Amino acid sequence: MRFLPVFLDLKAGPVVLIGAGELLRAKMRVLAAAGARIRVHATDGNQDLGLNAGDAARIEIANDDPLTADLAGVIAVVCAGAGDVGVAMSARAKSLGLPVNVMDDLEHSSFIFPAIVDRGDVVVAVGTGGTSPVVARRVREKIEALLPARIGELAEFIGGFRKSINERIAEFPLRRRFWERVIDGPIGASVLAGRGAEAAAALKAIADPSDFARADKPQGSVALVGAGPGDPDLLTIKALRALQDADIVFHDELISAEILDRIRRDTTRVAVGRRVGKPGIGQDAINKRMIEAAQAGQRVVRLKGGDPFVFGRGGEEVEALRTAGVAYSIVPGITAGLGGAADFEVPLTYRHEATRITFLTAHKARDAEAVDWSTLTDTKMTVVVYMGATAAPAVRAGLFAAGRSPETPVGVFARVTRPDAQGAIGTLRDLPELVRQANGGPAILIIGDVVRHAGSLCRQTPNQIISDLLDAAE
């Protein structure tokens, strides 16, 4: 390790910035974002730096020669696009014991700029010794994807209570255990979910911080997580973090193996869903098992296809968790209707053609028979039917009886966002046959004029592509 990562207090004095063009302005933006006072020497004479009102108060435009300028009180020198002036300035700065960075010039630099992940009070610096800034940026991108957006707020939250708690817990190891339990438990989860007031109230309610720190039984919680329609790349970053943190995951039957692979290897996995025609353990039993696991101190994830609150019984599970007094959080997912629409390029709304959307479920024929189809005959309404393949004849009959035209465009889209996704497009008259063409579920039905705008339904496998190329070559 050639360069030791350090954090420079930019309030200790000004930073001298020397250079020209966009390189100068880019470094100026980095320093300004960190709150630095900056003294700028534009070697090309262009003093139009595009400053906003907030930054202008902290940025001084210097007209003297940087090689002879007074450097008293300066804390660092940065050269970006400065040419030979940068090399000469490096020698001067080093003679005065000032840290200096000459952009893309390790020989004349005594410090380098890392790739930065900025989360307020939490800052991560990634360096490669100046050898490959692109690699550093790629690592930064990975870290940004892993860090919660509100991790800086969590650090600020702890800082607000740190003094008072430290005064109440004398022993350092016990103090550390206290903050570990806060960060890893429901209080930390509340801050990361944006419920700072709730977290503050919970922390203030801890009567004896030492007893809280000594407690052997950890605090459990439940996260209701939407897994999306099947493509693992459509998992949200928050969902990925929840899967990595979980002690036990209760998952639906239809969650893809690729998504289950995102769960931490030592996490217990429990399949609790059911498929058409097969028995499941029942919602009450699922609620009971989640609550028992959380009360035993485990971090529980209830992993559900699509979004927990769109035909996913997430509302029922939340009610059960509230009644049991179990801490919980909700991680939304991409629902199948939106995933299928994107997958097959069906715009669910379209100016002047479709101004409303209705989502409904028709798992069985009797579900379809219970729907008031008379409210769904507006030609400017797109109707998205979940789990509608089995009930397709009843869906068609209901819409026909309500007066919807047999020529209404319809799309049946199966296994949306997955490699084996398949769709069929036609009219309401042909709905049962379209379901047959889609070749199995799970499937959604999209009904309305917007289906006319669907993109290509062609889903070629690599073998099909090779076969087509060989045919073309003959």
C-alpha positions, 0 to 999 in steps of 0.5 A, spaced: 500 500 500 503 506 497 498 511 499 494 511 506 487 513 506 486 519 510 480 524 511 482 531 510 479 537 514 477 542 509 475 547 514 482 548 516 484 552 510 483 553 503 485 549 497 489 551 492 486 549 485 491 550 479 489 548 471 484 549 466 478 547 462 473 542 464 479 538 468 479 544 472 472 545 473 471 537 475 476 538 480 473 544 483 466 541 483 469 535 487 472 540 492 466 544 493 461 538 494 466 537 500 465 544 503 472 546 501 474 553 501 478 554 494 483 558 491 483 558 483 488 559 479 486 558 471 492 558 467 488 559 461 485 566 463 478 563 463 475 565 469 468 563 467 467 557 472 460 556 472 459 557 479 452 557 483 451 562 488 452 557 494 459 555 491 461 562 489 462 564 497 467 559 498 471 560 491 476 565 490 478 567 483 486 568 484 489 573 478 497 572 481 502 567 479 501 561 483 508 559 483 510 566 487 503 566 490 502 566 498 501 559 500 500 561 508 495 557 511 493 553 505 492 545 506 493 542 500 495 544 492 491 540 486 493 541 479 488 539 474 490 540 466 495 545 469 501 542 464 508 544 466 505 549 471 503 543 475 510 540 475 513 546 477 507 547 483 509 540 485 516 542 487 514 548 490 508 545 494 513 539 497 518 544 499 513 547 503 511 540 506 504 541 503 500 535 500 500 536 492 496 532 487 497 533 480 492 529 476 494 523 472 501 524 474 503 519 480 511 522 480 509 529 482 503 527 487 504 526 494 496 524 495 491 522 490 484 523 489 480 516 491 473 514 488 468 516 493 461 514 495 458 519 499 452 518 504 453 524 508 456 522 515 458 516 511 464 516 506 467 511 503 474 512 499 476 507 494 483 507 491 488 503 486 494 507 488 493 511 482 494 506 477 487 505 474 481 510 476 476 506 472 477 500 476 476 504 482 470 507 479 467 500 478 469 498 485 465 504 488 459 502 483 459 496 487 459 499 494 454 504 492 449 498 490 450 495 497 450 501 502 443 503 504 441 510 501 440 512 508 446 509 512 449 516 513 442 518 516 443 512 521 450 515 522 448 522 524 442 519 528 447 515 532 451 521 533 445 525 536 445 520 542 452 518 542 454 522 548 448 521 552 448 514 552 456 514 553 454 517 559 450 512 562 454 506 560 461 506 563 464 500 560 466 501 553 465 493 551 458 494 553 457 501 550 459 497 543 454 492 544 449 497 545 450 500 539 451 494 535 444 492 537 441 498 535 444 498 528 442 491 527 435 491 530 429 494 529 431 501 531 436 501 525 431 498 521 427 504 522 432 509 521 434 506 514 426 506 512 426 513 513 422 513 520 427 517 524 422 519 529 419 512 530 427 510 531 428 516 536 422 514 540 424 507 541 431 509 543 429 514 548 424 508 551 430 504 553 430 505 560 436 501 562 441 502 556 446 497 560 441 491 561 439 493 553 446 491 551 447 485 556 440 482 553 442 475 550 436 475 546 436 479 540 431 483 537 427 480 531 424 483 525 420 481 519 421 484 512 416 483 507 420 483 500 417 483 493 421 479 488 419 482 482 416 478 476 422 473 475 428 476 472 433 476 478 436 483 475 429 486 477 430 485 484 431 492 488 438 493 491 434 494 498 431 487 496 438 484 495 440 487 502 434 484 506 436 477 503 443 478 505 441 480 512 436 474 513 436 469 518 430 465 515 426 466 508 419 464 507 418 464 500 413 463 495 413 457 490 414 461 484 420 464 486 425 463 481 432 459 483 436 465 480 433 469 485 433 464 491 441 464 489 441 471 492 440 469 499 446 468 503 448 461 503 447 459 511 440 462 511 434 457 512 429 457 506 422 455 507 417 454 501 410 456 504 407 458 497 402 453 493 401 452 486 394 451 482 391 445 485 396 443 490 395 444 498 399 449 501 400 451 509 395 456 509 396 464 510 394 463 518 400 458 518 405 462 515 403 468 519 404 464 525 411 461 523 414 468 521 411 471 528 415 465 532 421 466 528 421 474 529 420 473 537 425 468 537 430 474 535 431 472 527 431 476 522 425 474 517 424 475 510 417 474 507 419 473 500 413 474 495 413 474 487 411 481 484 410 486 489 407 484 497 401 489 496 399 487 489 395 480 490 400 478 495 396 478 501 402 483 504 396 487 507 394 481 511 401 479 514 402 486 516 396 486 520 398 480 523 405 483 525 402 489 528 397 485 532 403 481 535 408 487 536 413 485 531 417 490 528 417 490 520 419 493 514 416 493 507 420 492 500 416 493 494 417 489 488 416 490 480 409 487 480 408 482 474 403 487 470 409 492 470 414 487 468 410 484 463 408 490 460 415 492 459 417 485 457 413 485 451 413 493 450 405 494 451 404 501 454 399 500 459 397 508 458 397 511 452 395 518 450 388 519 448 387 512 448 388 509 455 387 513 461 386 508 466 388 502 469 385 496 473 388 491 476 384 485 478 385 477 479 381 471 477 385 465 479 379 461 478 372 461 474 368 463 480 373 469 481 371 471 475 364 470 476 364 475 482 367 481 478 363 486 476 365 487 469 360 492 467 365 497 470 370 495 466 367 496 459 370 503 458 375 503 451 380 508 454 381 503 460 386 498 460 385 491 464 390 487 467 388 480 470 393 477 474 392 469 474 387 469 469 389 463 465 385 458 468 379 463 468 380 465 461 373 463 458 370 466 464 373 473 463 371 473 456 364 471 458 364 476 463 366 482 459 362 480 453 356 480 457 358 487 460 358 489 452 365 489 451 367 488 444 369 481 441 374 485 437 378 488 443 385 487 443 388 482 448 395 479 450 396 473 454 403 474 457 406 468 460 413 467 465 414 475 464 421 477 464 424 470 464 428 467 459 422 462 457 417 468 457 412 467 451 406 471 449 400 471 444 396 477 442 389 477 439 382 479 440 377 478 446 374 473 442 380 468 441 382 469 449 382 461 451 386 460 444 391 465 446 392 462 453 393 455 450 398 459 445 402 462 451 404 455 453 403 455 461 403 460 466 404 464 471 401 468 466 397 475 466 392 478 461 392 485 458 386 487 455 385 494 451 387 498 445 394 499 448 395 491 446 396 494 439 402 497 440 406 491 443 413 490 440 415 483 437 413 477 441 419 473 438 423 470 443 429 467 440 434 462 444 441 461 442 440 455 439 434 458 434 439 464 433 444 459 430 439 455 426 437 461 423 444 463 421 445 456 418 439 457 414 440 463 411 447 461 409 445 455 405 
